[in-house]
């Protein structure tokens, strides 16, 4: 019994800054594409960036359309593992479409000597200075601005940066 080669979603690796070229090329031959983007706020400025830079999703039949997709202008190659061309489920693509154009606020990177405010936990609203960032554990050691200047170690997500790199 032969399996019908239904169009499925596949991953296409594209050349830099060729998203629109690839989209137009593939649409001309009847291939549906999806290039998810997100809005990111960095240092107070909102930008739109691809969710997966240089990777586009395309819905096509491997038997019928593989060569047309693989050799379309702007495409580097259809992603495959050996001779196997993996497909992605409709549910996966739908879940990506649900976050397309979502807003992501990038938290500033916390570094030693940053002045911070604690935003959660028993020391909420205390101000301090970062003495050490423990990357593997995602924790920070903080010198609190208090009478005896105690140091504490708390999860990194409990702090927000007020100003960067104040000298001791």
Backbone as JSON Lines, residues from 0, in Angstrom:
{"i":0,"aa":"X","n":[0.84,-1.18,0.0],"ca":[0.0,0.0,0.0],"c":[0.88,1.24,0.0]}
{"i":1,"aa":"X","n":[0.61,2.18,-0.88],"ca":[1.41,3.4,-1.01],"c":[0.85,4.5,-0.12]}
{"i":2,"aa":"X","n":[1.77,5.24,0.49],"ca":[1.36,6.38,1.32],"c":[1.31,7.62,0.45]}
{"i":3,"aa":"X","n":[0.22,8.35,0.55],"ca":[0.06,9.58,-0.22],"c":[1.0,10.63,0.36]}
{"i":4,"aa":"X","n":[1.72,11.34,-0.49],"ca":[2.67,12.36,-0.05],"c":[1.94,13.68,0.16]}
{"i":5,"aa":"X","n":[1.35,13.81,1.34],"ca":[0.61,15.02,1.69],"c":[1.59,16.15,1.98]}
{"i":6,"aa":"X","n":[1.22,17.39,1.69],"ca":[2.08,18.5,2.09],"c":[2.19,18.56,3.62]}
{"i":7,"aa":"X","n":[3.41,18.73,4.09],"ca":[3.69,18.82,5.52],"c":[4.63,19.99,5.75]}
{"i":8,"aa":"X","n":[4.71,20.43,6.99],"ca":[5.62,21.51,7.35],"c":[7.04,20.99,7.5]}
{"i":9,"aa":"X","n":[7.97,21.7,6.88],"ca":[9.39,21.35,6.95],"c":[10.17,22.62,7.28]}
{"i":10,"aa":"X","n":[11.41,22.42,7.7],"ca":[12.27,23.55,8.05],"c":[13.24,23.83,6.9]}
{"i":11,"aa":"X","n":[13.33,25.11,6.53],"ca":[14.19,25.53,5.42],"c":[15.22,26.52,5.95]}
{"i":12,"aa":"X","n":[16.49,26.23,5.69],"ca":[17.59,27.12,6.1],"c":[17.81,28.12,4.97]}
{"i":13,"aa":"X","n":[17.72,29.41,5.29],"ca":[17.78,30.44,4.25],"c":[19.01,31.33,4.4]}
{"i":14,"aa":"X","n":[19.3,32.07,3.35],"ca":[20.44,33.0,3.37],"c":[20.06,34.24,4.18]}
{"i":15,"aa":"X","n":[21.07,34.9,4.77],"ca":[20.78,36.11,5.56],"c":[20.06,37.18,4.73]}
{"i":16,"aa":"X","n":[19.09,37.82,5.36],"ca":[18.31,38.93,4.78],"c":[17.58,38.54,3.49]}
{"i":17,"aa":"X","n":[17.23,37.27,3.33],"ca":[16.52,36.81,2.12],"c":[15.13,36.26,2.45]}
{"i":18,"aa":"X","n":[14.61,36.61,3.64],"ca":[13.31,36.09,4.05],"c":[12.21,36.41,3.04]}
{"i":19,"aa":"X","n":[12.16,37.65,2.61],"ca":[11.1,38.08,1.69],"c":[11.28,37.44,0.31]}
{"i":20,"aa":"X","n":[12.52,37.34,-0.15],"ca":[12.81,36.71,-1.45],"c":[12.33,35.26,-1.44]}
{"i":21,"aa":"X","n":[12.66,34.54,-0.36],"ca":[12.28,33.13,-0.26],"c":[10.75,33.02,-0.17]}
{"i":22,"aa":"X","n":[10.13,33.86,0.63],"ca":[8.67,33.82,0.77],"c":[7.99,34.0,-0.59]}
{"i":23,"aa":"X","n":[8.43,35.01,-1.35],"ca":[7.83,35.28,-2.66],"c":[8.1,34.12,-3.62]}
{"i":24,"aa":"X","n":[9.33,33.63,-3.65],"ca":[9.68,32.51,-4.55],"c":[8.8,31.29,-4.28]}
{"i":25,"aa":"X","n":[8.64,30.96,-2.99],"ca":[7.88,29.77,-2.66],"c":[6.38,29.99,-2.86]}
{"i":26,"aa":"X","n":[5.88,31.17,-2.58],"ca":[4.46,31.44,-2.83],"c":[4.12,31.33,-4.31]}
{"i":27,"aa":"X","n":[5.04,31.73,-5.18],"ca":[4.8,31.64,-6.63],"c":[4.56,30.21,-7.08]}
{"i":28,"aa":"X","n":[5.14,29.25,-6.37],"ca":[4.93,27.85,-6.77],"c":[3.93,27.15,-5.85]}
{"i":29,"aa":"X","n":[3.16,27.96,-5.1],"ca":[2.07,27.41,-4.29],"c":[2.48,26.83,-2.95]}
{"i":30,"aa":"X","n":[3.62,27.23,-2.44],"ca":[4.1,26.7,-1.15],"c":[3.78,27.72,-0.06]}
{"i":31,"aa":"X","n":[3.12,27.27,0.99],"ca":[2.82,28.12,2.14],"c":[4.07,28.23,3.01]}
{"i":32,"aa":"X","n":[4.36,29.46,3.49],"ca":[5.54,29.66,4.34],"c":[5.12,30.33,5.65]}
{"i":33,"aa":"X","n":[6.0,30.2,6.63],"ca":[5.79,30.85,7.92],"c":[7.16,31.22,8.48]}
{"i":34,"aa":"X","n":[7.35,32.49,8.78],"ca":[8.61,33.01,9.33],"c":[8.26,33.78,10.6]}
{"i":35,"aa":"X","n":[8.19,33.08,11.74],"ca":[7.72,33.73,12.97],"c":[8.66,34.83,13.46]}
{"i":36,"aa":"X","n":[8.05,35.91,13.93],"ca":[8.8,37.04,14.46],"c":[8.27,37.38,15.84]}
{"i":37,"aa":"X","n":[9.11,38.05,16.62],"ca":[8.71,38.53,17.93],"c":[9.13,39.99,18.07]}
{"i":38,"aa":"X","n":[8.4,40.71,18.9],"ca":[8.78,42.08,19.22],"c":[9.6,42.02,20.49]}
{"i":39,"aa":"X","n":[10.79,42.61,20.46],"ca":[11.69,42.58,21.61],"c":[11.98,44.0,22.05]}
{"i":40,"aa":"X","n":[11.92,44.22,23.37],"ca":[12.26,45.52,23.92],"c":[13.66,45.41,24.51]}
{"i":41,"aa":"X","n":[14.6,46.16,23.92],"ca":[15.98,46.21,24.41],"c":[16.3,47.65,24.73]}
{"i":42,"aa":"X","n":[16.68,47.9,25.96],"ca":[17.05,49.25,26.4],"c":[15.94,50.26,26.05]}
{"i":43,"aa":"X","n":[14.7,49.85,26.23],"ca":[13.57,50.74,26.02],"c":[13.14,50.91,24.57]}
{"i":44,"aa":"X","n":[13.83,50.27,23.63],"ca":[13.49,50.39,22.21],"c":[12.9,49.07,21.73]}
{"i":45,"aa":"X","n":[11.74,49.17,21.06],"ca":[11.09,47.97,20.56],"c":[11.58,47.65,19.16]}
{"i":46,"aa":"X","n":[11.98,46.39,18.95],"ca":[12.44,45.92,17.64],"c":[11.67,44.66,17.28]}
{"i":47,"aa":"X","n":[11.57,44.39,15.99],"ca":[10.99,43.14,15.53],"c":[12.14,42.28,15.02]}
{"i":48,"aa":"X","n":[12.21,41.06,15.56],"ca":[13.29,40.14,15.17],"c":[12.69,38.77,14.89]}
{"i":49,"aa":"X","n":[13.36,37.97,14.04],"ca":[12.87,36.61,13.8],"c":[13.02,35.76,15.05]}
{"i":50,"aa":"X","n":[12.05,34.89,15.26],"ca":[12.11,33.97,16.39],"c":[13.22,32.94,16.18]}
{"i":51,"aa":"X","n":[13.4,32.5,14.93],"ca":[14.46,31.56,14.57],"c":[15.22,32.15,13.38]}
{"i":52,"aa":"X","n":[16.22,32.99,13.63],"ca":[16.93,33.62,12.51],"c":[17.46,32.58,11.51]}
{"i":53,"aa":"X","n":[17.28,32.87,10.25],"ca":[17.74,32.06,9.11],"c":[16.96,30.75,8.91]}
{"i":54,"aa":"X","n":[15.88,30.54,9.66],"ca":[15.07,29.34,9.47],"c":[13.63,29.74,9.17]}
{"i":55,"aa":"X","n":[13.09,29.2,8.09],"ca":[11.72,29.45,7.69],"c":[11.0,28.11,7.62]}
{"i":56,"aa":"X","n":[9.72,28.11,7.95],"ca":[8.9,26.92,7.84],"c":[8.19,26.97,6.49]}
{"i":57,"aa":"X","n":[8.15,25.83,5.81],"ca":[7.47,25.76,4.52],"c":[6.64,24.47,4.49]}
{"i":58,"aa":"X","n":[5.43,24.59,3.96],"ca":[4.52,23.44,3.89],"c":[4.51,22.94,2.45]}
{"i":59,"aa":"X","n":[5.11,21.75,2.26],"ca":[5.19,21.22,0.9],"c":[5.28,19.7,0.9]}
{"i":60,"aa":"X","n":[5.03,19.13,-0.27],"ca":[5.14,17.7,-0.5],"c":[6.59,17.4,-0.86]}
{"i":61,"aa":"X","n":[7.22,16.51,-0.12],"ca":[8.62,16.18,-0.37],"c":[8.8,15.6,-1.78]}
{"i":62,"aa":"X","n":[7.94,14.68,-2.16],"ca":[8.06,14.03,-3.47],"c":[7.89,15.04,-4.6]}
{"i":63,"aa":"X","n":[6.87,15.89,-4.49],"ca":[6.54,16.8,-5.57],"c":[7.37,18.09,-5.57]}
{"i":64,"aa":"X","n":[7.66,18.64,-4.4],"ca":[8.2,20.0,-4.33],"c":[9.62,20.14,-3.78]}
{"i":65,"aa":"X","n":[10.24,19.06,-3.32],"ca":[11.53,19.19,-2.64],"c":[12.57,19.95,-3.47]}
{"i":66,"aa":"X","n":[12.75,19.57,-4.72],"ca":[13.79,20.22,-5.54],"c":[13.47,21.69,-5.78]}
{"i":67,"aa":"X","n":[12.2,22.02,-6.01],"ca":[11.82,23.42,-6.2],"c":[12.11,24.26,-4.96]}
{"i":68,"aa":"X","n":[11.85,23.7,-3.78],"ca":[12.1,24.42,-2.53],"c":[13.6,24.5,-2.28]}
{"i":69,"aa":"X","n":[14.28,23.38,-2.38],"ca":[15.71,23.32,-2.05],"c":[16.55,24.25,-2.94]}
{"i":70,"aa":"X","n":[16.12,24.46,-4.19],"ca":[16.9,25.28,-5.12],"c":[16.26,26.65,-5.41]}
{"i":71,"aa":"X","n":[15.29,27.04,-4.58],"ca":[14.67,28.36,-4.76],"c":[15.7,29.44,-4.39]}
{"i":72,"aa":"X","n":[15.59,30.59,-5.05],"ca":[16.5,31.69,-4.77],"c":[16.4,32.09,-3.29]}
{"i":73,"aa":"X","n":[17.53,32.23,-2.62],"ca":[17.56,32.63,-1.22],"c":[17.58,31.47,-0.24]}
{"i":74,"aa":"X","n":[17.35,30.25,-0.72],"ca":[17.35,29.07,0.16],"c":[18.75,28.46,0.15]}
{"i":75,"aa":"X","n":[19.26,28.14,1.33],"ca":[20.52,27.39,1.41],"c":[20.22,25.91,1.22]}
{"i":76,"aa":"X","n":[19.3,25.38,2.05],"ca":[18.89,23.99,1.91],"c":[17.68,23.7,2.77]}
{"i":77,"aa":"X","n":[16.99,22.62,2.43],"ca":[15.93,22.1,3.28],"c":[16.65,21.28,4.35]}
{"i":78,"aa":"X","n":[16.28,21.49,5.61],"ca":[16.94,20.78,6.72],"c":[16.59,19.3,6.64]}
{"i":79,"aa":"X","n":[17.64,18.48,6.71],"ca":[17.44,17.04,6.72],"c":[18.51,16.38,7.58]}
{"i":80,"aa":"X","n":[18.23,15.18,7.99],"ca":[19.15,14.38,8.8],"c":[19.49,13.13,7.99]}
{"i":81,"aa":"X","n":[20.69,13.14,7.41],"ca":[21.04,12.08,6.48],"c":[20.15,12.2,5.27]}
{"i":82,"aa":"X","n":[19.43,11.13,4.95],"ca":[18.49,11.16,3.83],"c":[17.06,11.44,4.28]}
{"i":83,"aa":"X","n":[16.86,11.64,5.57],"ca":[15.52,11.85,6.13],"c":[15.21,13.34,6.24]}
{"i":84,"aa":"X","n":[14.07,13.74,5.71],"ca":[13.61,15.12,5.79],"c":[12.49,15.14,6.84]}
{"i":85,"aa":"X","n":[12.79,15.65,8.03],"ca":[11.78,15.62,9.09],"c":[10.64,16.59,8.81]}
{"i":86,"aa":"X","n":[9.47,16.22,9.28],"ca":[8.33,17.13,9.16],"c":[7.91,17.56,10.55]}
{"i":87,"aa":"X","n":[7.2,18.68,10.6],"ca":[6.73,19.23,11.87],"c":[5.21,19.12,11.9]}
{"i":88,"aa":"X","n":[4.67,18.9,13.08],"ca":[3.22,18.73,13.19],"c":[2.49,20.06,13.01]}
{"i":89,"aa":"X","n":[1.25,19.95,12.58],"ca":[0.39,21.13,12.45],"c":[0.23,21.8,13.8]}
{"i":90,"aa":"X","n":[0.12,21.0,14.88],"ca":[-0.03,21.56,16.23],"c":[1.17,22.42,16.61]}
{"i":91,"aa":"X","n":[2.37,21.96,16.26],"ca":[3.57,22.72,16.57],"c":[3.56,24.06,15.85]}
{"i":92,"aa":"X","n":[3.23,24.05,14.57],"ca":[3.18,25.29,13.79],"c":[2.09,26.21,14.34]}
{"i":93,"aa":"X","n":[0.94,25.67,14.7],"ca":[-0.14,26.48,15.27],"c":[0.3,27.11,16.59]}
{"i":94,"aa":"X","n":[1.05,26.37,17.4],"ca":[1.52,26.94,18.67],"c":[2.52,28.08,18.41]}
{"i":95,"aa":"X","n":[3.33,27.96,17.37],"ca":[4.24,29.05,17.0],"c":[3.46,30.25,16.48]}
{"i":96,"aa":"X","n":[2.42,29.99,15.71],"ca":[1.61,31.09,15.19],"c":[0.93,31.87,16.33]}
{"i":97,"aa":"X","n":[0.66,31.18,17.42],"ca":[0.03,31.83,18.58],"c":[0.97,32.85,19.23]}
{"i":98,"aa":"X","n":[2.29,32.64,19.13],"ca":[3.25,33.59,19.73],"c":[3.86,34.52,18.69]}
{"i":99,"aa":"X","n":[3.48,34.37,17.42],"ca":[4.01,35.24,16.38],"c":[3.7,36.69,16.73]}
{"i":100,"aa":"X","n":[4.67,37.53,16.68],"ca":[4.59,38.96,16.99],"c":[4.37,39.24,18.48]}
{"i":101,"aa":"X","n":[4.61,38.26,19.33],"ca":[4.48,38.47,20.77],"c":[5.56,39.45,21.24]}
{"i":102,"aa":"X","n":[5.3,40.09,22.36],"ca":[6.25,41.05,22.93],"c":[7.1,40.36,23.98]}
{"i":103,"aa":"X","n":[8.41,40.46,23.81],"ca":[9.36,39.9,24.77],"c":[10.2,41.04,25.3]}
{"i":104,"aa":"X","n":[10.2,41.21,26.61],"ca":[11.02,42.26,27.19],"c":[12.31,41.62,27.69]}
{"i":105,"aa":"X","n":[13.42,42.07,27.12],"ca":[14.71,41.52,27.5],"c":[15.17,42.18,28.79]}
{"i":106,"aa":"X","n":[15.48,41.34,29.78],"ca":[15.98,41.87,31.03],"c":[17.45,42.24,30.85]}
{"i":107,"aa":"X","n":[17.87,43.34,31.48],"ca":[19.28,43.69,31.37],"c":[20.14,42.63,32.06]}
{"i":108,"aa":"X","n":[21.3,42.42,31.52],"ca":[22.23,41.46,32.12],"c":[22.77,42.06,33.41]}
{"i":109,"aa":"X","n":[22.72,41.29,34.47],"ca":[23.2,41.76,35.76],"c":[24.68,41.46,35.86]}
{"i":110,"aa":"X","n":[25.45,42.47,36.26],"ca":[26.9,42.33,36.38],"c":[27.36,42.82,37.73]}
{"i":111,"aa":"X","n":[28.59,42.45,38.07],"ca":[29.17,42.92,39.33],"c":[29.18,44.44,39.37]}
{"i":112,"aa":"X","n":[28.91,44.98,40.54],"ca":[28.86,46.42,40.84],"c":[27.59,47.11,40.34]}
{"i":113,"aa":"X","n":[26.65,46.41,39.72],"ca":[25.37,47.03,39.37],"c":[24.61,47.36,40.66]}
{"i":114,"aa":"X","n":[23.94,48.49,40.68],"ca":[23.06,48.84,41.79],"c":[21.69,48.25,41.46]}
{"i":115,"aa":"X","n":[21.14,47.49,42.41],"ca":[19.89,46.77,42.15],"c":[18.86,47.03,43.24]}
{"i":116,"aa":"X","n":[17.62,46.69,42.92],"ca":[16.53,46.66,43.91],"c":[16.04,45.22,43.94]}
{"i":117,"aa":"X","n":[15.79,44.73,45.13],"ca":[15.23,43.38,45.27],"c":[13.72,43.51,45.1]}
{"i":118,"aa":"X","n":[13.16,42.71,44.18],"ca":[11.74,42.84,43.82],"c":[10.88,41.7,44.35]}
{"i":119,"aa":"X","n":[11.5,40.7,45.0],"ca":[10.71,39.58,45.53],"c":[11.45,38.99,46.72]}
{"i":120,"aa":"X","n":[10.71,38.26,47.53],"ca":[11.3,37.6,48.67],"c":[11.29,38.47,49.92]}
{"i":121,"aa":"X","n":[11.89,37.99,51.01],"ca":[11.84,38.7,52.29],"c":[12.57,40.04,52.28]}
{"i":122,"aa":"X","n":[13.48,40.27,51.34],"ca":[14.23,41.53,51.27],"c":[13.66,42.47,50.22]}
{"i":123,"aa":"X","n":[12.4,42.25,49.83],"ca":[11.74,43.09,48.81],"c":[11.93,44.58,49.13]}
{"i":124,"aa":"X","n":[12.24,45.35,48.06],"ca":[12.43,46.8,48.09],"c":[13.75,47.25,48.73]}
{"i":125,"aa":"X","n":[14.6,46.32,49.15],"ca":[15.93,46.71,49.63],"c":[16.79,47.05,48.42]}
{"i":126,"aa":"X","n":[17.69,48.0,48.6],"ca":[18.63,48.4,47.55],"c":[19.99,47.84,47.93]}
{"i":127,"aa":"X","n":[20.75,47.44,46.91],"ca":[22.09,46.91,47.17],"c":[22.97,46.99,45.94]}
{"i":128,"aa":"X","n":[24.15,46.44,46.08],"ca":[25.12,46.41,44.99],"c":[25.55,44.97,44.78]}
{"i":129,"aa":"X","n":[25.62,44.54,43.53],"ca":[25.99,43.16,43.21],"c":[27.49,42.97,43.43]}
{"i":130,"aa":"X","n":[27.81,42.01,44.29],"ca":[29.21,41.67,44.53],"c":[29.68,40.57,43.6]}
{"i":131,"aa":"X","n":[28.78,39.61,43.34],"ca":[29.17,38.46,42.52],"c":[27.94,37.89,41.84]}
{"i":132,"aa":"X","n":[28.09,37.5,40.58],"ca":[27.02,36.81,39.85],"c":[27.44,35.36,39.71]}
{"i":133,"aa":"X","n":[26.6,34.46,40.2],"ca":[26.88,33.01,40.12],"c":[26.07,32.46,38.96]}
{"i":134,"aa":"X","n":[26.68,32.44,37.78],"ca":[25.98,32.09,36.54],"c":[25.39,30.68,36.55]}
{"i":135,"aa":"X","n":[26.18,29.69,36.95],"ca":[25.69,28.32,36.9],"c":[24.47,28.11,37.77]}
{"i":136,"aa":"X","n":[24.39,28.85,38.87],"ca":[23.28,28.69,39.8],"c":[22.21,29.75,39.6]}
{"i":137,"aa":"X","n":[22.46,30.74,38.71],"ca":[21.54,31.85,38.46],"c":[21.2,32.56,39.78]}
{"i":138,"aa":"X","n":[22.24,32.86,40.54],"ca":[22.08,33.56,41.81],"c":[23.05,34.74,41.85]}
{"i":139,"aa":"X","n":[22.78,35.7,42.74],"ca":[23.66,36.84,42.92],"c":[23.96,37.03,44.4]}
{"i":140,"aa":"X","n":[25.17,37.51,44.68],"ca":[25.55,37.9,46.03],"c":[25.48,39.41,46.07]}
{"i":141,"aa":"X","n":[24.74,39.94,47.05],"ca":[24.45,41.37,47.1],"c":[24.91,41.96,48.43]}
{"i":142,"aa":"X","n":[25.51,43.14,48.36],"ca":[25.83,43.93,49.54],"c":[24.68,44.91,49.72]}
{"i":143,"aa":"X","n":[23.91,44.75,50.81],"ca":[22.76,45.61,51.04],"c":[23.2,46.96,51.57]}
{"i":144,"aa":"X","n":[22.46,48.0,51.19],"ca":[22.7,49.33,51.75],"c":[21.95,49.39,53.07]}
{"i":145,"aa":"X","n":[22.66,49.07,54.12],"ca":[22.06,49.07,55.45],"c":[23.15,49.46,56.46]}
{"i":146,"aa":"X","n":[22.76,49.54,57.7],"ca":[23.69,50.0,58.73],"c":[24.94,49.13,58.8]}
{"i":147,"aa":"X","n":[24.77,47.83,58.89],"ca":[25.92,46.94,59.0],"c":[26.34,46.35,57.65]}
{"i":148,"aa":"X","n":[25.71,46.73,56.58],"ca":[25.99,46.26,55.23],"c":[26.15,44.75,55.12]}
{"i":149,"aa":"X","n":[25.09,44.0,55.43],"ca":[25.19,42.55,55.29],"c":[25.19,42.12,53.82]}
{"i":150,"aa":"X","n":[25.74,40.95,53.55],"ca":[25.66,40.38,52.2],"c":[24.65,39.25,52.23]}
{"i":151,"aa":"X","n":[23.92,39.1,51.14],"ca":[22.97,38.01,51.0],"c":[23.13,37.38,49.62]}
{"i":152,"aa":"X","n":[22.67,36.15,49.5],"ca":[22.68,35.47,48.2],"c":[21.23,35.11,47.87]}
{"i":153,"aa":"X","n":[20.76,35.57,46.71],"ca":[19.37,35.34,46.32],"c":[19.29,34.96,44.84]}
{"i":154,"aa":"X","n":[18.16,34.41,44.41],"ca":[17.98,34.09,42.98],"c":[18.05,35.35,42.13]}
{"i":155,"aa":"X","n":[18.63,35.24,40.96],"ca":[18.83,36.39,40.07],"c":[17.5,37.0,39.63]}
{"i":156,"aa":"X","n":[16.43,36.18,39.56],"ca":[15.14,36.74,39.12],"c":[14.49,37.62,40.19]}
{"i":157,"aa":"X","n":[15.05,37.67,41.4],"ca":[14.52,38.52,42.46],"c":[15.03,39.95,42.38]}
{"i":158,"aa":"X","n":[15.88,40.28,41.41],"ca":[16.47,41.62,41.38],"c":[16.21,42.33,40.06]}
{"i":159,"aa":"X","n":[16.19,43.67,40.12],"ca":[16.13,44.48,38.92],"c":[17.25,45.5,39.0]}
{"i":160,"aa":"X","n":[17.85,45.81,37.87],"ca":[18.97,46.74,37.83],"c":[18.43,48.16,37.89]}
{"i":161,"aa":"X","n":[18.98,48.96,38.81],"ca":[18.64,50.38,38.89],"c":[19.64,51.2,38.1]}
{"i":162,"aa":"X","n":[20.91,50.93,38.3],"ca":[21.94,51.59,37.49],"c":[23.12,50.62,37.39]}
{"i":163,"aa":"X","n":[23.9,50.79,36.35],"ca":[24.95,49.82,36.05],"c":[26.31,50.25,36.56]}
{"i":164,"aa":"X","n":[27.04,49.26,37.04],"ca":[28.45,49.33,37.38],"c":[28.89,50.59,38.13]}
{"i":165,"aa":"X","n":[28.39,50.73,39.33],"ca":[28.87,51.8,40.23],"c":[30.14,51.3,40.91]}
{"i":166,"aa":"X","n":[31.13,52.12,40.95],"ca":[32.36,51.72,41.63],"c":[32.14,51.68,43.13]}
{"i":167,"aa":"X","n":[32.84,50.76,43.78],"ca":[32.64,50.53,45.22],"c":[33.02,51.74,46.05]}
